[in-house]
Amino acid sequence: MTRLYFIRHGRSTWNAEHRIQGRADPPLDEVGREQARRLAERLRGGKPLAALYASSLRRARETADIVGEALDLPVIADDRLREYDVGDLTGLVWAQIEQRFPDVARRWKEADESLEFPGAEPHAQFQAQVVAAVEEIVVQHAEGPVGVVSHGGTIGACLNHLLKIPSRYAPFRFGNASLSIVDVDPVRPRIVLLNDTCHLGGE
């Protein structure tokens, strides 16, 4: 059984502006870097990680680099751990989506399973590559624990798969620099910790 430490990246410049990021590549802001440092300090006081993987997008990679430096671990970047490509919604705030794509906004609010964003990658394709990456990590690190620094959509897609939730919309939210721990057992996966941000001191 492998224990996975899923980490969402620290706050980016676009998170601060409430912009949808997808595959766009904004960096962490100073708040995000401080969040990553606090997370790294928390992890340094726990059981050593066997490996540390990260999305290749800058906000995740910067978070992972801060954690890796604190834990003396190299970061293994994997493109398959990147966020979902939201196509034409990239860079928009919610008011702009409602104005430019009112039907998309309505169907998104209604959690319409058939919704595909204009210009976006097929969601099934996105989930398949995320699952493939995580399954490879589990095979390579049967004992764990392993850190995976990624994105809210990516972590949600992975948990939906592990828990056999038949929906593209994950029933979980992940704060910036949050920690979620999952024991990956083929028969009965267990969520040990979900969206924990106690290391941020109530931010």
C-alpha positions in Angstrom: 0.0 0.0 0.0 1.3 3.4 -1.0 0.5 6.6 1.0 0.2 9.6 -1.3 0.6 13.1 0.0 -1.4 15.3 -2.4 -0.3 18.9 -2.2 -2.0 21.8 -4.0 0.4 24.5 -5.1 0.6 27.8 -3.1 -1.2 30.9 -4.1 -0.4 32.2 -7.6 -0.7 35.7 -9.0 -3.8 34.6 -10.8 -5.3 32.9 -7.7 -5.0 36.3 -6.0 -6.9 37.9 -9.0 -9.5 35.0 -9.0 -8.6 34.1 -12.6 -9.1 30.6 -14.0 -5.7 29.2 -14.7 -5.9 25.9 -16.4 -2.7 25.3 -18.3 -1.7 28.9 -18.1 1.6 29.3 -16.2 1.5 32.2 -13.7 4.0 32.1 -10.8 3.5 32.0 -7.1 3.1 35.4 -5.4 4.8 36.1 -2.2 1.9 34.8 -0.2 2.1 31.5 -2.1 5.8 31.2 -1.5 5.3 31.7 2.2 2.5 29.1 2.2 4.9 26.7 0.5 7.6 27.4 3.2 5.1 26.7 6.0 4.0 23.5 4.4 7.6 22.4 3.9 8.3 23.0 7.6 5.3 20.9 8.5 6.4 18.0 6.3 10.0 18.2 7.6 8.7 17.3 11.0 6.9 14.2 9.8 7.8 10.8 8.2 10.4 11.3 5.4 9.0 11.1 1.9 10.4 8.5 -0.5 10.0 10.8 -3.5 8.5 14.1 -4.6 6.6 14.6 -7.9 5.2 17.7 -9.3 3.2 19.2 -12.2 5.5 21.0 -14.6 3.5 24.2 -14.4 5.5 26.9 -12.6 3.1 27.4 -9.6 3.3 23.7 -8.7 7.0 23.4 -9.5 7.9 26.4 -7.4 5.9 24.9 -4.5 7.6 21.6 -4.9 11.1 23.2 -5.1 10.6 24.9 -1.8 9.3 21.6 -0.2 12.1 19.6 -1.9 14.8 21.9 -0.6 13.5 21.6 2.9 13.3 17.8 2.7 16.5 17.4 0.7 14.6 15.7 -2.1 14.8 16.2 -5.9 11.6 17.1 -7.7 10.4 14.9 -10.5 8.4 16.9 -12.9 5.6 15.2 -14.9 3.5 17.0 -17.5 0.6 14.6 -16.9 0.1 16.1 -13.4 -0.7 19.5 -14.9 -4.1 21.2 -14.5 -7.0 20.7 -16.8 -6.8 22.8 -20.0 -9.9 25.0 -19.8 -9.5 26.4 -23.3 -11.2 29.7 -24.0 -11.9 30.3 -20.3 -8.2 30.6 -19.5 -7.5 33.9 -17.7 -11.1 34.9 -17.1 -12.8 35.8 -13.9 -16.3 34.5 -13.2 -18.1 37.7 -14.2 -16.4 37.5 -17.6 -17.4 33.9 -18.1 -21.0 34.8 -17.3 -20.9 37.6 -19.8 -19.0 35.9 -22.7 -20.2 32.3 -22.2 -23.6 32.5 -20.4 -24.6 28.9 -21.4 -21.3 27.5 -20.2 -21.7 29.4 -16.9 -25.2 28.1 -16.4 -24.3 24.5 -17.2 -21.2 24.6 -15.0 -23.3 25.8 -12.0 -25.7 22.9 -12.7 -22.8 20.4 -12.7 -23.7 19.3 -16.2 -21.7 16.2 -16.8 -21.8 16.6 -20.6 -20.3 20.1 -20.5 -17.0 20.6 -22.4 -15.5 24.1 -22.2 -15.0 25.8 -25.6 -11.4 25.1 -26.8 -10.7 22.8 -23.8 -9.2 19.3 -23.9 -11.7 16.4 -23.5 -12.2 15.9 -19.8 -11.9 12.1 -20.1 -8.5 12.5 -21.7 -7.4 14.7 -18.9 -8.5 12.3 -16.2 -6.9 9.3 -18.1 -3.5 11.0 -18.1 -3.7 12.0 -14.5 -4.6 8.5 -13.4 -1.8 7.0 -15.5 0.7 9.2 -13.9 -0.4 8.4 -10.4 -0.7 4.7 -11.0 2.9 4.7 -12.2 4.0 6.5 -9.1 2.2 3.9 -6.9 3.9 1.0 -8.8 7.4 2.6 -8.4 6.9 3.4 -4.7 5.0 0.6 -3.2 6.0 1.5 0.4 5.8 5.3 0.1 5.0 7.9 1.3 5.2 10.0 -1.8 4.5 13.7 -2.3 2.6 14.8 -5.4 2.4 18.6 -5.9 -0.3 19.5 -8.3 -3.6 21.4 -8.8 -7.1 21.3 -7.5 -8.6 19.9 -10.7 -5.9 17.3 -11.0 -6.2 16.1 -7.4 -9.9 16.0 -7.6 -9.8 13.9 -10.8 -7.4 11.5 -9.1 -9.6 11.1 -6.0 -12.7 10.6 -8.1 -10.9 7.7 -9.8 -9.5 6.1 -6.6 -12.8 6.3 -4.8 -14.8 5.3 -7.8 -16.9 8.4 -7.9 -18.6 8.4 -11.3 -18.5 12.2 -11.9 -16.3 14.7 -13.6 -17.0 17.1 -10.7 -15.1 16.1 -7.6 -17.0 16.7 -4.3 -13.9 18.1 -2.7 -12.2 21.5 -2.6 -8.5 22.1 -2.1 -7.1 25.3 -0.7 -3.7 26.7 -1.8 -0.8 24.7 -0.2 -3.3 22.2 1.3 -2.3 18.7 2.2 -4.5 15.6 1.5 -3.3 12.1 2.4 -4.6 9.0 0.7 -3.7 5.4 1.3 -3.9 3.7 -2.1 -5.2 0.2 -1.5 -6.6 -1.6 -4.6 -9.5 -2.9 -2.6 -10.3 -0.1 -0.2 -8.5 3.2 -0.6 -8.7 5.5 2.4 -8.6 9.2 2.8 -6.5 9.9 5.8 -6.5 13.7 5.6 -8.4 16.1 3.3 -7.6 19.7 2.4 -5.7 20.3 5.6 -4.2 23.8 5.9 -3.5 24.0 9.7 0.1 24.8 8.9 -1.1 28.1 7.4 -2.4 29.3 10.7 -6.0 30.0 9.7 -5.3 32.0 6.5 
